[in-house]
Amino acid sequence: MDKKILTGAEKKIFQKLNTPQKIQDFINKIPNNFEAGGETCQSPRRVLKNKRAHCIEGALLAGAILNFHKRPALLVHLHTTKEDEDHVIAIFKESGRFGAISKSNHLVLRYRDPVYLNIRELVMSYFHEYWGLKTRRKNLRAYTEPIDIIKKFGDSWITEEKDLWDINDFIFHAPHKQIAPKNILKKLRDADEFELHVSKIIEWKK
């Protein structure tokens, strides 16, 4: 990243967030973007300005900050069934292990410490609790390999005032790896009443 594209205030924020843990803590404090005025895919600059973010917006901000600290800006897309919402996480690596920074309004789709040997291990840590609140069915079906957003799109998106639909569409339509064969997915156990109760806890209310 060319650090000259950032304002002094933006640079000050990025400089302070010099570990994945600090980035996650910062993103957690940003209110959830419920897209009251319509769907958005805000740049990191707009997230900081508007003080709201949903999953891909949080992942893009995390990727930008990681890149500021000379780490790759890697995003992974988690694809679900039509009855659920996809998710996007920012990936980092330490001592050969993978972790993830994640913006989510729910309890279980959040930060992952760097203890996973590979991307599949990391993705599968999200599988069990990724269910629909209405159906109770586990919905995670596929995932991408890490996508280097800086290599693909440069760094101008970090300060873009327009929605980043080109990045959004590229991530959502990138090649995906299936979680498991269809015959296995048909036999998954649904979440029980207690699991469903816990999963309804959210951090930010509309």
Backbone torsions as a table, in degrees:
resi	resn	phi	psi	omega
1	MET	NA	138.3	172.0
2	ASP	-83.0	107.3	-175.0
3	LYS	-65.4	-13.0	179.7
4	LYS	-69.4	-18.1	-179.5
5	ILE	-74.8	-15.3	-178.4
6	LEU	-87.3	148.3	171.4
7	THR	-74.8	167.9	178.0
8	GLY	-59.9	-40.2	179.9
9	ALA	-66.4	-42.0	178.6
10	GLU	-63.6	-43.5	-179.3
11	LYS	-62.5	-38.2	179.5
12	LYS	-63.1	-41.7	177.3
13	ILE	-64.6	-48.3	-178.4
14	PHE	-60.6	-40.1	-177.9
15	GLN	-63.2	-39.1	-179.4
16	LYS	-68.1	-31.3	-174.9
17	LEU	-90.1	69.8	-170.8
18	ASN	-98.6	11.1	172.6
19	THR	-138.4	154.7	176.7
20	PRO	-57.3	-36.2	179.9
21	GLN	-62.9	-42.7	179.2
22	LYS	-67.2	-37.5	177.6
23	ILE	-62.5	-45.3	179.9
24	GLN	-62.2	-44.7	179.0
25	ASP	-59.1	-41.2	179.4
26	PHE	-65.2	-45.6	-178.4
27	ILE	-66.0	-35.3	177.9
28	ASN	-60.2	-31.1	-177.0
29	LYS	-80.0	-11.2	177.9
30	ILE	-80.1	124.3	179.0
31	PRO	-56.2	151.0	-179.6
32	ASN	-69.8	139.1	176.9
33	ASN	-89.1	106.6	179.1
34	PHE	-88.9	4.3	175.9
35	GLU	54.6	46.8	-178.1
36	ALA	-59.7	-31.2	-179.2
37	GLY	-97.0	10.4	-177.8
38	GLY	120.1	166.3	-176.6
39	GLU	-63.1	143.5	179.8
40	THR	-136.8	158.2	167.8
41	CYS	-141.9	78.2	-172.0
42	GLN	-72.9	148.4	172.4
43	SER	-74.7	164.0	174.3
44	PRO	-53.3	-40.2	178.7
45	ARG	-59.6	-45.0	-178.6
46	ARG	-69.9	-33.9	176.0
47	VAL	-61.6	-45.9	179.2
48	LEU	-65.0	-36.9	-178.8
49	LYS	-72.7	-45.9	-174.9
50	ASN	-87.2	-14.3	177.4
51	LYS	57.2	49.5	172.7
52	ARG	-159.8	152.2	-178.4
53	ALA	-162.1	147.8	167.1
54	HIS	-112.5	-168.0	-164.1
55	CYS	-59.3	-51.9	-176.9
56	ILE	-70.0	-32.3	177.4
57	GLU	-66.3	-40.4	175.7
58	GLY	-66.5	-38.8	179.4
59	ALA	-66.5	-40.2	178.3
60	LEU	-65.8	-41.0	176.7
61	LEU	-63.1	-44.4	178.9
62	ALA	-61.5	-43.2	179.0
63	GLY	-61.7	-40.8	178.9
64	ALA	-63.6	-42.6	-179.1
65	ILE	-69.4	-40.2	176.0
66	LEU	-58.8	-42.8	-179.6
67	ASN	-67.7	-33.6	175.3
68	PHE	-56.3	-33.9	179.8
69	HIS	-97.7	25.9	172.2
70	LYS	66.1	29.6	170.1
71	ARG	-106.9	153.7	176.8
72	PRO	-68.3	148.2	177.3
73	ALA	-92.6	88.4	-173.5
74	LEU	-106.8	126.3	177.4
75	LEU	-117.9	145.4	175.7
76	VAL	-124.6	132.0	178.4
77	HIS	-98.2	129.0	176.1
78	LEU	-103.7	118.3	-175.2
79	HIS	-99.8	135.9	-177.7
80	THR	-119.4	-179.8	172.5
81	THR	-69.2	168.5	-177.0
82	LYS	-64.8	-22.5	-176.8
83	GLU	-82.4	-2.2	-178.5
84	ASP	-127.2	179.1	179.9
85	GLU	-107.7	137.0	175.5
86	ASP	-66.1	168.4	-178.5
87	HIS	-140.0	151.8	178.1
88	VAL	-129.4	133.7	-179.7
89	ILE	-126.3	153.0	174.5
90	ALA	-98.2	133.2	-174.0
91	ILE	-104.0	141.8	171.2
92	PHE	-137.1	163.4	-176.0
93	LYS	-133.9	134.1	177.0
94	GLU	-140.2	129.3	179.9
95	SER	52.8	38.5	176.6
96	GLY	79.1	5.0	-179.4
97	ARG	-116.2	149.9	-176.8
98	PHE	-99.1	141.7	172.3
99	GLY	-134.1	178.2	-177.1
100	ALA	-144.5	143.6	170.8
101	ILE	-105.7	132.5	-171.4
102	SER	-144.4	133.5	174.1
103	LYS	-99.5	114.0	179.9
104	SER	-145.7	144.8	176.8
105	ASN	-84.7	-6.6	-178.3
106	HIS	-108.1	163.7	-171.7
107	LEU	-66.6	-41.3	-163.0
108	VAL	-95.9	-16.8	-175.7
109	LEU	-96.2	47.5	-169.8
110	ARG	-113.1	-151.1	-176.2
111	TYR	-58.0	145.3	172.7
112	ARG	-127.1	126.1	176.3
113	ASP	-66.1	153.3	-178.0
114	PRO	-77.4	76.0	179.5
115	VAL	-121.9	1.5	-172.8
116	TYR	-96.7	133.5	-174.9
117	LEU	-70.5	-30.8	-177.3
118	ASN	-150.5	175.2	-175.9
119	ILE	-66.5	-37.8	178.7
120	ARG	-61.7	-44.7	176.7
121	GLU	-55.0	-45.8	-179.6
122	LEU	-62.7	-48.2	-179.0
123	VAL	-61.1	-40.4	-177.2
124	MET	-67.3	-18.3	176.2
125	SER	-67.5	-16.2	177.7
126	TYR	-94.8	-8.3	-168.2
127	PHE	-67.9	-51.5	-168.3
128	HIS	-61.4	-41.6	-176.3
129	GLU	-92.0	4.2	-177.8
130	TYR	-88.5	77.2	-179.0
131	TRP	-125.3	163.8	178.4
132	GLY	-81.0	135.3	-178.5
133	LEU	-69.2	-22.2	179.1
134	LYS	-91.2	-38.2	-174.5
135	THR	-98.6	-23.3	-175.8
136	ARG	71.6	-0.6	-178.2
137	ARG	-78.7	141.0	176.0
138	LYS	-72.5	128.2	-165.6
139	ASN	-114.6	-9.1	-179.0
140	LEU	-68.8	129.1	-174.5
141	ARG	-125.0	-29.3	-175.0
142	ALA	-159.3	167.6	-179.2
143	TYR	-153.4	158.9	176.3
144	THR	-96.3	161.6	165.1
145	GLU	-72.2	161.2	-180.0
146	PRO	-56.2	133.2	179.7
147	ILE	-107.9	120.7	179.2
148	ASP	-82.6	102.0	-173.5
149	ILE	-69.4	-33.6	178.8
150	ILE	-67.8	-44.1	179.1
151	LYS	-63.4	-36.9	-176.3
152	LYS	-80.9	-39.6	-170.5
153	PHE	-121.4	4.9	-175.8
154	GLY	73.0	-154.0	-178.2
155	ASP	-123.3	3.4	-177.5
156	SER	-66.4	-25.0	-179.8
157	TRP	-63.5	-23.6	-176.3
158	ILE	-61.7	-33.0	-177.6
159	THR	-115.3	15.3	-177.3
160	GLU	-68.1	139.8	177.9
161	GLU	-88.8	-19.6	178.8
162	LYS	-89.1	160.7	176.0
163	ASP	-65.3	144.9	-174.6
164	LEU	-93.2	57.7	-176.3
165	TRP	-68.8	-26.8	178.3
166	ASP	-65.4	-40.7	177.0
167	ILE	-69.7	-44.0	178.2
168	ASN	-55.5	-50.0	-177.0
169	ASP	-66.7	-38.5	179.0
170	PHE	-61.6	-45.2	-179.2
171	ILE	-64.7	-45.4	-176.2
172	PHE	-67.6	-27.8	-177.0
173	HIS	-105.5	8.6	176.3
174	ALA	-67.7	158.3	177.2
175	PRO	-58.2	136.8	-179.0
176	HIS	-118.5	151.7	174.2
177	LYS	-104.2	134.5	-178.5
178	GLN	-74.5	143.8	180.0
179	ILE	-69.0	-46.0	-174.6
180	ALA	-160.8	161.7	177.5
181	PRO	-62.1	154.4	-177.1
182	LYS	-60.5	-36.5	-178.0
183	ASN	-66.3	-28.5	175.6
184	ILE	-75.5	-43.2	-177.7
185	LEU	-64.5	-25.8	178.7
186	LYS	-71.7	-17.4	-173.7
187	LYS	-107.2	11.9	-176.8
188	LEU	-66.0	142.2	176.3
189	ARG	-77.8	133.5	177.1
190	ASP	-72.8	157.9	174.7
191	ALA	-64.7	144.1	178.8
192	ASP	-89.4	-179.7	-174.3
193	GLU	-61.2	-41.3	-178.8
194	PHE	-67.7	-43.4	177.2
195	GLU	-60.8	-41.8	179.5
196	LEU	-62.9	-40.8	179.5
197	HIS	-61.1	-47.2	-178.8
198	VAL	-64.6	-38.9	-175.7
199	SER	-69.3	-14.0	-179.8
200	LYS	-80.0	-7.4	178.5
201	ILE	-69.9	128.7	177.6
202	ILE	-126.8	159.1	-178.8
203	GLU	-89.2	-43.0	-176.0
204	TRP	-117.1	128.9	178.1
205	LYS	-95.4	149.5	178.8
206	LYS	-65.0	NA	NA
